[in-house]
Amino acid sequence: MSSSLDSVFHTIPLTELHAAEVCTWIYEPPYNIYGWMAWEQMKELGIEFGDPIIREEQYLSVLDKHEQLAGFAQLFPLGDTIRLGIGMRPDLCGHGYGEEFVRAIVQTAQERSATAEIDLEVLTWNQRAIRTYQKADFYITDMYERRTPDGMKPFYCMVYQAPPNARYPNL
């Protein structure tokens, strides 16, 4: 679990209460594609964090300094890579919190596996997220099309590369 003293955000395992809250979030277009189905439906279908085992193994709650839910993350194991899935509470998006938010998630991923590469996928049109990931030391390494519920869409793969002078006191 991430707990840097100077960070606004830290992570804990995603609780069922937090998972249900995430399912109520509504994003403004065009970001509304990032919403989830109803919590009861996710549990019934056992998909993503609706599956208690997947939730425990892969999902995090991201809390602010007041212990309020600020977002969630998925740390998906993909061979020697941890692929991040990231979601910030809609009312926090676009207010400059993203870099610290992403860094708290990266720190937790590094604590889980110090040698794993950390990457993420982002739709190429989502420039707000791309800028945030770049500020948090992610670099575009590839572009490809991938199937989404709305058909094939272009994505960037972005890989985390710590700055040479980075210090992570909790590792």
C-alpha positions as semicolon CSV with decimal commas, in nm:
position;residue;x (nm);y (nm);z (nm)
1;M;0,000;0,000;0,000
2;S;0,122;0,345;-0,089
3;S;0,165;0,589;0,196
4;S;0,411;0,862;0,107
5;L;0,394;1,139;0,368
6;D;0,411;1,417;0,110
7;S;0,145;1,277;-0,124
8;V;-0,216;1,387;-0,133
9;F;-0,320;1,035;-0,241
10;H;-0,260;0,683;-0,117
11;T;-0,398;0,342;-0,203
12;I;-0,570;0,059;-0,019
13;P;-0,733;-0,257;-0,155
14;L;-1,064;-0,172;-0,328
15;T;-1,346;-0,230;-0,083
16;E;-1,690;-0,347;-0,186
17;L;-1,833;-0,017;-0,060
18;H;-1,590;0,179;-0,279
19;A;-1,660;-0,049;-0,576
20;A;-2,033;0,022;-0,544
21;E;-1,959;0,397;-0,527
22;V;-1,744;0,384;-0,843
23;C;-2,042;0,234;-1,027
24;T;-2,248;0,549;-0,952
25;W;-1,998;0,789;-1,110
26;I;-2,117;0,973;-1,421
27;Y;-1,862;1,139;-1,648
28;E;-1,936;1,425;-1,889
29;P;-1,912;1,341;-2,262
30;P;-1,688;1,233;-2,423
31;Y;-1,551;1,076;-2,103
32;N;-1,886;0,906;-2,031
33;I;-1,753;0,594;-2,206
34;Y;-1,554;0,530;-1,885
35;G;-1,862;0,468;-1,670
36;W;-1,949;0,128;-1,523
37;M;-2,270;-0,071;-1,517
38;A;-2,475;-0,087;-1,196
39;W;-2,295;-0,248;-0,900
40;E;-2,557;-0,520;-0,850
41;Q;-2,523;-0,615;-1,217
42;M;-2,142;-0,627;-1,195
43;K;-2,165;-0,854;-0,889
44;E;-2,426;-1,076;-1,052
45;L;-2,215;-1,116;-1,368
46;G;-1,892;-1,145;-1,166
47;I;-1,703;-0,914;-1,401
48;E;-1,408;-0,688;-1,323
49;F;-1,424;-0,567;-0,962
50;G;-1,768;-0,733;-0,928
51;D;-1,570;-1,057;-0,887
52;P;-1,438;-1,057;-0,527
53;I;-1,120;-1,246;-0,619
54;I;-1,030;-1,012;-0,907
55;R;-1,117;-0,712;-0,688
56;E;-0,886;-0,836;-0,410
57;E;-0,597;-0,930;-0,641
58;Q;-0,603;-0,642;-0,888
59;Y;-0,802;-0,338;-0,774
60;L;-0,715;-0,044;-0,549
61;S;-0,909;0,240;-0,392
62;V;-0,722;0,569;-0,425
63;L;-0,794;0,784;-0,121
64;D;-0,722;1,152;-0,062
65;K;-0,560;1,294;0,253
66;H;-0,906;1,300;0,419
67;E;-0,953;0,925;0,347
68;Q;-1,223;1,004;0,088
69;L;-1,246;0,791;-0,227
70;A;-1,078;0,987;-0,507
71;G;-1,060;0,706;-0,761
72;F;-0,961;0,350;-0,830
73;A;-0,693;0,159;-1,015
74;Q;-0,648;-0,184;-1,160
75;L;-0,303;-0,344;-1,153
76;F;-0,347;-0,610;-1,420
77;P;-0,069;-0,869;-1,440
78;L;0,044;-0,918;-1,800
79;G;0,354;-1,138;-1,799
80;D;0,644;-0,925;-1,670
81;T;0,429;-0,611;-1,699
82;I;0,172;-0,450;-1,474
83;R;-0,091;-0,280;-1,690
84;L;-0,268;0,003;-1,513
85;G;-0,633;0,087;-1,544
86;I;-0,708;0,422;-1,380
87;G;-1,028;0,605;-1,291
88;M;-1,058;0,933;-1,102
89;R;-1,381;1,053;-0,942
90;P;-1,553;1,272;-1,204
91;D;-1,565;1,592;-0,997
92;L;-1,185;1,574;-0,947
93;C;-1,101;1,537;-1,318
94;G;-0,946;1,833;-1,495
95;H;-0,833;2,013;-1,175
96;G;-0,461;1,932;-1,173
97;Y;-0,467;1,634;-0,936
98;G;-0,384;1,374;-1,200
99;E;-0,005;1,362;-1,176
100;E;-0,002;1,295;-0,800
101;F;-0,293;1,055;-0,835
102;V;-0,108;0,851;-1,099
103;R;0,218;0,860;-0,901
104;A;0,044;0,706;-0,595
105;I;-0,078;0,421;-0,817
106;V;0,266;0,372;-0,976
107;Q;0,425;0,358;-0,631
108;T;0,187;0,079;-0,527
109;A;0,260;-0,109;-0,851
110;Q;0,634;-0,079;-0,781
111;E;0,583;-0,205;-0,427
112;R;0,405;-0,511;-0,565
113;S;0,678;-0,585;-0,817
114;A;0,998;-0,379;-0,828
115;T;1,110;-0,540;-1,156
116;A;0,785;-0,530;-1,357
117;E;0,742;-0,285;-1,640
118;I;0,443;-0,056;-1,576
119;D;0,229;0,047;-1,868
120;L;-0,121;0,160;-1,959
121;E;-0,342;0,203;-2,261
122;V;-0,517;0,529;-2,345
123;L;-0,746;0,626;-2,631
124;T;-0,555;0,858;-2,864
125;W;-0,825;1,130;-2,844
126;N;-0,793;1,155;-2,462
127;Q;-0,533;1,431;-2,460
128;R;-0,615;1,533;-2,103
129;A;-0,518;1,187;-1,975
130;I;-0,215;1,165;-2,207
131;R;-0,075;1,494;-2,074
132;T;-0,129;1,373;-1,716
133;Y;0,048;1,043;-1,783
134;Q;0,338;1,226;-1,949
135;K;0,377;1,451;-1,642
136;A;0,389;1,131;-1,432
137;D;0,678;0,995;-1,648
138;F;0,489;0,777;-1,895
139;Y;0,601;0,774;-2,258
140;I;0,411;0,673;-2,571
141;T;0,574;0,359;-2,708
142;D;0,316;0,223;-2,950
143;M;-0,012;0,296;-3,125
144;Y;-0,263;0,029;-3,228
145;E;-0,632;-0,032;-3,275
146;R;-0,825;-0,236;-3,024
147;R;-1,185;-0,350;-3,002
148;T;-1,410;-0,148;-2,769
149;P;-1,787;-0,168;-2,712
150;D;-1,813;0,100;-2,987
151;G;-1,595;-0,087;-3,238
152;M;-1,225;-0,061;-3,322
153;K;-1,054;0,247;-3,173
154;P;-0,692;0,377;-3,177
155;F;-0,495;0,349;-2,852
156;Y;-0,152;0,449;-2,734
157;C;0,050;0,222;-2,511
158;M;0,239;0,432;-2,259
159;V;0,523;0,293;-2,046
160;Y;0,643;0,431;-1,714
161;Q;1,008;0,528;-1,692
162;A;1,127;0,665;-1,359
163;P;1,351;0,969;-1,385
164;P;1,719;0,885;-1,319
165;N;1,718;1,085;-0,994
166;A;1,389;0,940;-0,863
167;R;1,377;0,834;-0,502
168;Y;1,104;0,611;-0,366
169;P;1,145;0,603;0,013
170;N;0,887;0,330;0,065
171;L;1,054;0,070;-0,156
